[in-house]
């Protein structure tokens, strides 16, 4: 398996999220992520499932305002 860091995960998601947003979502357990040795890592298969499941709908949840940019 190939893990993605926050920068690569943001690119994998097409730039819909910034690396900082992904770190905040990971900390809040809103996105599938793993933190071995103090560094957030993302499984691309889990990210794809997260997107397909509709869980990633942009600007939802307590970390965002509910409005699209």
Beta strands, then each sheet from edge to edge (+ up, - down):
strand 1: 3-4
strand 2: 42-43
sheet 1: 1+ 2-
end
